[in-house]
């Protein structure tokens, strides 16, 4: 059942993604908060904004790969050493993207404590292996495929996921904040308040976004490390499961996708 949903969605998603490249010029219109602008218009208008990297298509050779190394204490301990040696300078001890070497980077280092909870093993493994030199990333993220073995890359993924879940405390090496769920929730509330104030969303849209987002987070936590694919894939799969479980209505699901797109393009969402 789950597989069918995933496959159906992925097929649809490939279509949406292929519409992205040519739709750049329509971004401004699509960003308008018209009720009739539709999901297609919004998704095809994605491209700018801080979340652009999460809309990237995972290359075939990585798509669907999952971590062959169990996230046991030994793997997490190996990952901690790899992380402290190679990643903390940019991503910070707690993985929230505030390492000393990342301060002047544009784009700045990602909050991987957070995104490792949202993104699939395949996305993470791809990004760690190939880094950020290519489009659409154009970033200082290093291609670790030439430096770390495959096993080391999976160990560090196990570690970052454990760090983001709060299962392990950060190693103290370069400093930086720890992912704090309350702080994240506060940031989201502030972001939604800004969006309403700036006319990006109506109050009703903001409220729906908050409710559905909380359901998604809860579902993600249940899924543990079985996450797969980019943030978009995950979002769609989970939304359809929430609808079929009767947790949210189809209407709420659609409104969520729409508001997500609007927030994305407004540049308000991290
Ligand atoms: C020189 C600084 C630097 C170092 C060192 C570095 N990164 Fe990154 N990393 C970045 C930047 C900048 C980004 C954001 C831009 C991008 O996605 O390419 C990023 C993005 C990522 C992403 C994508 C996250 C997302 O939300 O899309 C992952 C995963 C990641 N890094 C993991 C690692 C791991 C694991 C290590 C150590 C093995 C590491 N990084 C070391 C700079 C760095």
Boltz pocket constraint, residues with backbone or C-beta under 6 A from the ligand:
constraints:
  - pocket:
      binder: B
      contacts: [[A, 53], [A, 54], [A, 82], [A, 83], [A, 86], [A, 87], [A, 88], [A, 89], [A, 90], [A, 91], [A, 101], [A, 102], [A, 105], [A, 107], [A, 108], [A, 109], [A, 110], [A, 111], [A, 112], [A, 115], [A, 123], [A, 124], [A, 127], [A, 128], [A, 131], [A, 132], [A, 137], [A, 138], [A, 139], [A, 140], [A, 141], [A, 142], [A, 144], [A, 156], [A, 157], [A, 160]]
      max_distance: 6.0
